[in-house]
Amino acid sequence: MYKIIKKHIIIKLHGGLGNQLFQYSFARAYGLRNDCEVFIDKHTGFYNDSYKREYLLDQFKININESN
């Protein structure tokens, strides 16, 4: 019996809203084309941000898988 292992992508978001939207949309498009599941790390990229930016994609109705 074979077990199917699905590939996945983990993206570390950083930057402002525009950058976050671009990073998410690129990863989503790549995932759809390559049959990969997309996970988002929405914490690591903002720890030492000098502009004190934060995760902003929660304002949109997007189905997002969070990485642990």
N, C-alpha and C positions, 0 to 999 in steps of 0.2 A: 504494500500500500504506500502511495506517495503522499507526502504532505506538501501543500502549496505554501510557499513563503512569499508574502507580498513585500515588495521593496517599499522603502519609505524615505522621505526627505525631512530633515529638521532644519528650519531656518531660525537664525538668531536676529530678531528685529532690532533696529536701532534707527535713530534719526527722528525727524518730525513726521507729521501725518502723511505728507506726500511720499516720503521715502518708505514708510511702512506700507502704504497702499501698493507702491511699485513692487516692493519685495514680496508681499503676499501674492499679488497677481501673477508675478513671474513664476513663483514656486507652484502656484495652483495650475497654471498653464502647463508647466513642465511635468507636473504630476499627472495631469490628465493625458498628456501625450505619451507618457512612458509607463502608465499604469502603476503609479506610485502614490502612497498615502502621504499627505503633507502634515507635519507637526510644527507648531510654532513655539519657540522659546521666547516668551514675552517678558522675561525678567533680566537675564544676563546682560543684554545690550544696553541697559539703562542704569546699571549700578554706578558707574563713574562718569556719567554724562555731564560735561561741563556746563551745558545749557539747561540742565535739570528737566530734560524732556522725559516723557513717560509714554507708556503704551496707550494708543488712542483708537485702535480698531474695534474696541468693544462698543463704540458708538454706532456701529453698523450691524445689520443682521446678517452676519457671516458665520457659517458653520466652521468653527476652528477647533482642531485637535491640539491640545496643549501638551508639550513635552514635560516630563518630570525632571 
